[in-house]
């Protein structure tokens, strides 16, 4: 999700892992990407098997960038508030909401909108920070991220999802702290005397050749720093997992109308 600004950016390693993981659930189906930001995730999904993707976001700069940057016959973007989804009922097979719900003052409005747009057997793939992890950096009981309205403990998020969806699977994303190559590389970069603006101009194969001469490992691929693993219950989402992820199935439920 984009909170402000409109400049494009390459996704981080942790985001790249999530995109690859999510794409496996979207093959051959029509997808609504809620809070698509600059559109790189939506574009990735169309490249990796989704039949079509509509990305929506409330940031006009991000949507303008996405429309300029990403072009495929099965991909489009629209300016739309995640809490005011105005799309035909039962028009999508799947919805994706990655790192969005924590930014919203009315998260139930987003979930109701998604529920309406999904076909009867549609799925929702949702991720958000795990409060058991983020609360370790809280100041005065508040998130250090100024754009987060609320971080969720797994059980409270599950309670909210269960009003509209059946949770089919729970996952947690964590950093592979045993990745010595990344630690060694990061330490070398931190003390490198070559200015960053110059390093950015040097081709990666030359950087790796230099690292080998120094007896250091090659530049590690960012997505290998992170893993997503299945869990059997929300109680297993300890502080080890900085992101909690859910695969949910739409279910008819009238409680939210009462």
C-alpha positions in Angstrom: 0.0 0.0 0.0 1.1 3.6 -0.7 0.7 6.0 2.2 2.1 9.1 0.5 4.1 10.1 -2.5 4.1 8.7 -5.9 7.7 7.8 -6.9 8.3 4.2 -8.0 10.6 1.9 -6.2 11.9 -1.6 -6.4 10.4 -3.9 -3.8 12.5 -5.0 -0.9 13.6 -8.6 -0.3 10.8 -9.3 2.2 8.2 -7.9 -0.3 9.7 -10.0 -3.2 9.2 -13.1 -1.1 5.5 -12.2 -0.4 4.8 -11.5 -4.1 6.2 -14.9 -5.1 4.3 -16.7 -2.3 1.0 -14.9 -3.1 1.3 -15.5 -6.9 0.9 -19.2 -6.3 -2.7 -18.7 -5.2 -3.6 -16.5 -8.1 -2.9 -18.7 -11.2 -5.7 -18.5 -13.8 -8.0 -16.3 -11.8 -9.3 -12.7 -11.9 -7.7 -10.7 -9.0 -8.5 -7.5 -7.1 -5.3 -6.0 -5.6 -6.4 -3.8 -2.8 -3.9 -1.1 -1.9 -1.7 -1.8 -4.9 0.6 1.1 -4.4 2.9 1.8 -7.3 1.6 -1.4 -9.0 4.7 -3.6 -9.0 2.9 -6.4 -7.2 -0.1 -6.3 -9.5 2.2 -6.5 -12.5 4.1 -9.4 -10.9 0.9 -11.3 -10.5 0.0 -10.9 -14.1 3.4 -12.1 -15.1 3.1 -15.2 -13.0 -0.2 -16.6 -13.9 -3.1 -14.4 -12.9 -5.7 -14.2 -15.6 -6.3 -10.5 -14.9 -5.5 -8.0 -12.1 -7.2 -4.8 -11.1 -5.1 -2.7 -8.7 -6.8 -0.1 -6.6 -5.2 2.5 -4.3 -6.3 5.9 -2.8 -3.0 7.6 -3.7 -3.5 9.4 -7.0 0.3 9.8 -7.6 0.8 6.1 -7.1 -2.0 5.2 -9.5 -0.7 7.6 -12.1 2.8 6.1 -11.8 1.4 2.5 -12.1 -0.6 3.4 -15.3 2.6 5.0 -16.8 4.9 2.2 -15.8 3.1 -1.1 -16.2 1.2 -2.1 -19.3 -0.4 -5.5 -20.0 -3.7 -6.4 -21.6 -4.8 -8.2 -18.5 -3.8 -5.4 -16.0 -5.4 -2.1 -15.1 -5.4 0.4 -12.2 -8.0 2.6 -10.7 -8.1 5.3 -8.1 -10.3 3.9 -5.3 -10.4 4.1 -1.5 -9.9 0.6 0.0 -12.7 1.3 2.5 -15.1 2.4 -0.2 -14.8 -0.3 -2.9 -17.4 0.4 -5.6 -17.1 -2.6 -7.9 -19.7 -5.1 -9.2 -20.6 -7.8 -6.7 -19.1 -11.2 -7.2 -16.7 -10.1 -9.9 -13.4 -11.5 -8.7 -12.1 -14.9 -7.9 -9.4 -13.6 -5.5 -8.5 -10.5 -3.6 -5.1 -9.5 -2.3 -4.5 -7.1 0.5 -0.8 -6.8 1.5 0.3 -4.5 4.3 -2.9 -2.4 4.0 -5.2 -3.1 6.9 -2.8 -1.6 9.5 -3.2 1.8 7.7 -7.0 2.0 8.0 -9.2 3.6 10.5 -12.2 1.5 9.3 -10.7 -1.9 8.5 -14.1 -3.7 8.5 -15.2 -1.4 5.6 -12.4 -2.8 3.5 -13.2 -6.4 4.4 -16.9 -5.9 3.7 -16.0 -4.4 0.3 -13.7 -7.3 -0.5 -16.3 -9.8 0.6 -18.9 -8.2 -1.7 -16.7 -8.3 -4.8 -15.6 -11.9 -4.4 -17.4 -14.8 -6.0 -19.0 -17.3 -3.7 -15.9 -19.5 -3.6 -13.5 -16.6 -3.8 -10.4 -16.3 -1.6 -8.7 -13.4 0.2 -4.9 -13.4 0.7 -4.0 -10.9 3.4 -0.8 -9.9 5.2 -0.1 -7.3 7.9 2.7 -6.8 10.5 2.6 -9.0 13.6 2.1 -6.9 16.7 4.0 -9.4 18.8 7.0 -8.4 16.6 6.4 -4.7 16.1 5.5 -3.9 19.7 9.2 -4.5 20.7 10.0 -1.1 19.0 6.9 0.8 20.3 7.4 4.2 21.9 4.9 5.1 24.6 2.7 2.3 23.5 2.5 3.5 19.9 3.9 2.1 16.7 7.1 3.8 15.4 5.6 3.8 11.9 3.7 7.1 11.6 1.5 5.7 8.9 0.2 2.7 10.9 -3.2 3.3 12.5 -3.2 0.0 14.3 -1.0 -3.1 14.4 -2.8 -6.4 15.2 -2.2 -9.3 17.4 -3.0 -12.5 15.5 -6.0 -13.5 17.6 -7.7 -10.1 17.2 -7.1 -10.1 13.5 -8.5 -13.6 13.2 -11.6 -12.6 15.1 -12.2 -9.8 12.6 -11.6 -12.0 9.6 -13.9 -14.8 10.9 -16.9 -12.5 10.7 -16.8 -12.7 6.9 -14.3 -15.4 5.9 -13.2 -18.9 6.8 -9.4 -18.9 7.5 -8.0 -21.8 5.5 -4.3 -21.3 6.3 -2.0 -19.2 8.4 1.6 -18.3 7.6 4.4 -16.3 9.2 7.3 -14.5 7.5 10.6 -14.3 9.2 14.2 -13.2 8.5 16.7 -16.1 8.2 19.0 -14.8 11.0 21.4 -17.7 10.2 22.2 -16.2 6.8 25.9 -15.4 7.4 26.4 -14.3 3.9 24.0 -11.4 4.3 25.4 -10.4 7.7 29.0 -10.5 6.3 28.0 -8.5 3.2 26.1 -5.9 5.2 29.0 -5.4 7.5 31.4 -5.0 4.6 29.1 -2.4 2.9 28.7 -0.5 6.1 32.5 0.1 6.2 33.1 0.4 2.5 35.1 3.6 1.6 33.8 3.8 -1.9 30.9 6.3 -2.0 27.5 4.8 -2.4 26.7 7.0 -5.5 29.8 5.4 -7.2 29.0 1.8 -6.1 25.6 2.1 -7.7 27.2 2.6 -11.1 29.4 -0.5 -10.9 27.9 -3.7 -12.6 27.1 -6.5 -10.2 29.5 -9.0 -11.8 32.4 -6.6 -11.2 31.3 -6.1 -7.6 31.2 -9.9 -7.1 34.6 -10.3 -8.6 36.0 -7.7 -6.2 34.3 -9.4 -3.2 35.8 -12.8 -4.2 39.3 -11.1 -4.3 38.6 -9.9 -0.7 37.6 -13.4 0.4 34.0 -12.4 0.9 30.8 -14.0 -0.4 29.0 -12.7 -3.5 26.2 -10.2 -3.1 23.3 -12.3 -1.7 19.9 -12.2 -3.4 17.6 -10.1 -1.1 14.7 -12.6 -1.3 16.8 -15.3 0.2 17.0 -13.4 3.4 13.4 -14.2 4.2 11.1 -17.2 4.4 7.4 -17.8 4.8 6.3 -21.0 6.6 2.9 -22.5 7.4 1.5 -22.5 10.9 -1.3 -24.5 12.4 -2.8 -21.8 14.7 -2.5 -18.1 15.3 -1.0 -18.8 18.7 2.2 -19.9 16.9 2.7 -16.4 15.4 5.3 -15.4 18.0 7.6 -12.3 17.7 9.9 -14.3 15.4 7.4 -13.6 12.6 7.4 -9.9 11.6 4.5 -10.5 9.2 1.4 -12.6 9.6 -0.3 -13.9 6.4 -3.7 -15.5 5.9 -5.5 -17.4 3.1 -9.2 -17.0 3.6 -12.3 -18.2 1.8 -15.5 -16.1 1.4 -18.4 -17.4 3.5 -21.9 -16.1 3.6 -22.3 -14.4 7.0 -24.9 -11.8 7.9 -23.5 -10.8 11.3 -21.9 -7.6 9.9 -25.3 -6.4 8.7 -26.9 -6.6 12.1 
